[in-house]
């Protein structure tokens, strides 16, 4: 197969797909699901191949045969939606993390805690870079470059995995892929796999239905996004959701039966001239003008925190977000740090007031070795903190605290219990009379 021709046709089809995504986003149209986009790509590939055949005939050359045409179609489709030799790893349901320190230095982490060194995913580092460039060009709402001028890249792969890549600042190109093995996930699923108890699931479900603002905290790879998806699936289907992310990851729009009205915003990076950047703070502000029932911010890492907290405290109740932190209590200090670094330069006192008026619950998730099940790694909710007010600092109570085997157990009464009961929560389910 002529790989140069495949590359050229892939670019043509990819440009059509990228333009369709931009048009859908601009017109507030629910993005196509992954499967729908693949079917749409098949149709576009067919049109592009027909155009190529006509051009060959017009130039006096022999057009591709039916067999060659089918091969080109499969090659273009694989180049757009496949990930080369990475695909077998992504197809393995037990794989959780893939770390690549050059084309032949590949380390795989499994759900049972194993770490293994596996074979190369490309013949050369240049081939690995080209693979990432293809993914950057076609995996998001807009094309994202990966080259010497743009040595960093974050994106969501077609299967929902998160890829982070760097070059130029390391001796060899380096990639980290974090797989989300649960995309269509519910609280009951997390109860079943031991991530949380039925009592915690009942409280969190009621908190979502009562439109409480929830911040999910934890370290890298603790399961924050998975829990966010499960909480989002407690939101009634008739609500209009706006998601804001640096790189597409949450993927609520992929399940139209659960969330038929979703608009997904993705940060746009600056072009090679340094123009065109649209950051998360601006996207959060824009989302408030798009008639949202709720705004969901995928991951707070900077000065967008002030805009998000303002949105939460100004009537957009029921928002969800995630943040990196080492404990549920540390979340408040982390937010204050981001607020101080923001364009508004909020002092600590002002940031604390904003937190107290915006956040209702902080849920902390942790990744631990579960010695009781053969050493498997477990992700668990180990703390839930309710924000109660402010008195020079944020006042909060840890309504669920880490207990035996690091499983969170009821630890304090819930102040907003009446709000939860109003949406069907069983008052005595977690023993309120502590």
N, C-alpha and C positions, 0 to 999 in steps of 0.2 A: 504494500500500500504506500502511496506517495504521502509521506508524513508532512511535507511542505504544503501539499494541497489540503490535507486534513486540518493543519494549523490555520490556513487562510479561511477555509469554510467555517471552522470553529469560531474565528473572530467575527465573521459575518453574522452567524447565528447568535453569538454572545451579545453582539451590539443590539440586535433586535430584542433579546430578552431583557437586557439592561434598560433599554428605552421603555419597554412595557412596564417594568417595575417602577421606573420614575414617574410614568404617566399615572399608574395606579395610586402611587403615594401622593402625587399632586392633586388628584381628584378624590382623595379620601376613599378610594375603593379598597375593599378587603383584599390583601395580597393573595395570590394563588397559593394553594397548598403545594407541597413538594411534588406530589404525584401529578397534580394538574399542570404544574410547570413543566414536568417531564413530557407530558402528552402534548402540551403547547410547543415544546422544543421539537418534538418529532414532526409536527406539522411544518414548523419553520424550516427544519432541515430538508424536508421534502421540497419545499418551494425553492430553497437555495440550490439544491441539487438540480432541479429542473432548469433554473436559470443558468447554472454552470454548463449543463448539457447543450442548451441553446447557444451559448457563447462558443462552445467548442465547435458546433456545427457551422456557425457563422464564420468562424476562423478557418474552416476547411479541415478541421481535425475530427478524429473519430471520438464520439462521446463515450462515456463509460458504459460498459455492459450492465445488464441487470445485476449480475453477481458483484461486479465492481461497485455499482451504485449502493447495494446493500452493505458492502464492506465499508464504504465511505460514510454511510449513514451511522453505522455502529461506531465507527472511529470517532466521528464528530460528537456523537452523544456521550461516549465514554470520556472524551477530552473535556466536555462541559461538566458532567456530573460525577465522573469517576475520580479517584485519587491515586491512580497508578497502583504501584505495589503496596501502598498503604491499605488498599481496599480489604484484603483478607484480615488484617488486624481490626479494621473497623467493623467487619462482619462478625467478629467473634464476640458474643454477648458477655463474655467474662472480662474482656479488656476494658480497663478504666482510664489508664493514662499511657500516652506514648511520648517518650522524650527522645529527640533526635539531635545528636551532637555531630552532624556531618552525615553524609549519605550512608556510611557503613557502621555508624555507632548508634544503634537503636536499642533503647531500653523500654520494656513494656511492663506496666503495673497491672495486676489482675485484681478482681474483686475479692479474692480470698487472701490478699496480702502479699502474694508472690511478686517478685521482681525478676525479670529475665532479660538477658541480652539476646537479641534475635538478629536475623540476617539483614542485609542492606535493603533499603527501600528505593534506591536509585543507583545507577552505575557510577555517577560522579556527583560532586557537589553542584556543578553547573546544572545538571539535570534536575537535581532537587530544587534548586532556585527557580528553574523554569516551571516546575510543577506548582510551586507556591505562587508564582506570578500568574499562572492560569487561574488558580483558585481565587486569587485577589481580584482578577479582572471580572469574574463572573459569579462570585458567591454572595455578593451583597447587593444593596440597592444601587450603589454606584461603584465604578471601577476603583480599585485601590492598588496603587503601585507598590512594587517591592523591588528596589534597586539601590544603588549606592546613594542616590539622593533621598530615598525613602527606605531606610534600613530596618524599619519596624512595621509589623503588620499584625492586626488582630481581626479575625473573621469567624463566621459560623459556617461549618461545612454542611453539605446537603443533608447529612444524616442528623444534624443538630449538634455535633461535637464542636467544641471551641478550639480554634487554632491560634497560637501566638508564635510569631516567627521573627528572628533578627538575623541580620547579616552586616558585615562591615565593622561592627563593634565587637565581633568575636572572630577567633581564628578561622572558624568554619561556620557555615550557616547552621543555626540552631532552631529547632521547632519543639513546641510542647503542644500536645493535643490532649484535651480533657474531654472525655466522653460522658455524655449524659445517657445512661442506660435506661432511664425512665423518662420518657417525654410526655406520654399520656398517663399522668399519674394522679392519684387521688389520695386523700388522707387515709382511707381504709388500706390502701396499698402500703403506706408507710407504717401503719399499725401492724400490718401482717409481717413486714420485714424487720420489725423491732426498732424502727427509728423513733417512734413515739408511742405513747400508751393511748388506750381508748379515752381516758379522761382528758388528756391533752388535746386529742383530736376533737372532742366535743367542745372544749373551750375555744379552740382556734376556729372551728367552723362557725360557732356562734359569733365570735368577734368579727369575722368577715361579713356575715349576714347583717350584723348590727352596724356595719360601716365604720369599724374602728381602723385607725391608721396603724399599720404594723411594719416594724423594721426587723428584718431577719439578719442576724449577725453571725459571724463565724470566721474561721481561718480559710485559707485557700483550700479548695477541694473538700470542704466540710459537708456540702450538700445544700447550700443556701438556695441555689436556683431550682433544684428539684422541689424543695419545700415551697418555694414561691409559686411554682406551677400548680402544686397540689392545692394551695390556698386559693389561687386564682380560679381553680375549677369548682370552688364553692360559691363563686359569684353567679347570680342568676343569668341565664342565657340572654335575656332581653336587654341587659345593660351594655352600653357602648364603652369599650375599653381602649385606652391609648397607652401603648408601651413605648418607652424611651430607653434606648440602649446605645452603648458605644459600638458594639457589633452585634448583629442579630443573633439572639440565643434563645430567648424565652419561647417564641414560636406559638403563641396562643392562637393565632389566626389559622394554623394548620388544621384545627379541629372545629369545623363550622357547626357541628351539632352542639358543641359546648359553648362556643363564642362566635356567633355569626357576624357580630359587628365589632371588628377590631381594626385599628390603624396602628401600624408599627413604624416608629420613627427610629432612624439610625444616624448616628453622628457622621457628618461628612468631613473628610479630611481636606486640608488645603491642597491645591494643585501645585505643580512644580514651581510656579511663580509665587507661591505663598498666599494665594487668594482662594476664596470660596469656602473657607472653613465654617461649619455650623456646629457649635458645641452643644453639650447636653443642657446647659443652662438655658440657652436660647430655644432649644427644642421643647423643654419643659414649659417655658412661657408660651410657645406656640401651641402646645397641646391644650392649654387652658382655653384657647379660642376655638377649639374643634368640637365643642359640645360633649366633653367626656363625662361619663358616669363616674369613672375612676381613672386615675393616672397611675401607671405602674412603671417605676424606674428600675431598670435591671440591676445596676450596680453603681453605688455612689462612691466616687473616688476623688472628688475635688470640689470646686466652688459652686457646682450646681446644687449643693446641699441647701444653700440659702433659698434659692428659687423654689426648690421642692418643698421645703418646710413652710414657706409662705403659702404655697398652693394648698398644702394639707390643712393649714390653719385658717384658710379663707373660704371654706365651704366645700372643698373637694374631698369629702370624707371617704374613707374606705380605700385609701391608697396603700400600695405595697412597695417595698424596696428592699435591697440588700446592701450590706456594708461589711467591710473587713474589720474584725475586732477580736480580742482575746477573751472577752467575757461580756455578759449582758450589761454589766455596770460600766465597762470601759467605753461602750458605745457613745455615751454622753460626752466624754472627753474627746473622743475621735471626731464627733460632729463639731465640737467647739474648735478643734484644730483646723478642720476644713473651713469653718466659717471665718476664722481669723485670716486665713490665706485667700479668701474670696475677694472679689472686686469691692464688695461692700465693707470689708475689713471689720466685721462685727466683733465687738469686744465680748469677752466671755459671758458677762452678765446678760447682754442682749441675746446671745446665742442660747443660753440656758432658758430664757423666757420663751424663745421661739420653739425650743424643743418641748417644753412643758405644754405649750398651746397646740402642738402639732402631732406629737406621737402618743399613741395610747398604749401600745405593747411593744416590747423588744423580745424577740425569740432568739435564743442562742443555740446553734447547732455545732456539734463537735464530732470529729472523726477519731475513733479510738480502736485499739486492738481488743477484740472480744475474746478473751482467753477461754470463755465458757463454750465457745463453738469452734474449737479447733484452730484458734488464732486468726479467724477471719476479721477483716476490718469492718467496723460498724459505724454508721452515722446516726447520731442520736440527738434529740432535743434534750439538753441538759439544764436549761434554765429559761424561764419566762418571767419577765419583769413588767409590771404595770406602772405607768407614769401617773403619779397622784397629784402633782402640782409643783410649786417652786417656793423656796424660802432661802434665797441667796444661791441655791444650787437646785438641781432637779431632784425632786422627791419621788422615790419609787419604792415599790415593795416587790419582793421576789415571790410571786404567787406559786411558782413551781421551782424547786431547787434540786440540785443533783443529789440523788439518794444512793441506795445500794446498787452496785454495778453501774454507777454513773447514769442511771435512768432517773429522769426528773419525776419528782413526786410532789403532791400538794404541800405548800409550805406557809401560805398566808391567804386570808380571805380576799376575794375579788371585789374591789370598790364599785365597779360599774356592773355589778351582778344583775341589777334591774334591767339594764339595757340588753344583756344577754338573754335573760329570761323572756323578754318581750319578743325575741325572735325564735323561741322554742327551746332554749337551753334548760336542761334539767337542773334545778337549783341544788339538789342534794347529790349530784353525780360525783363530785370530787370532795365531798365532805366539807362544806363551807364552815361548819361550826368547829373551827380548829382551836 
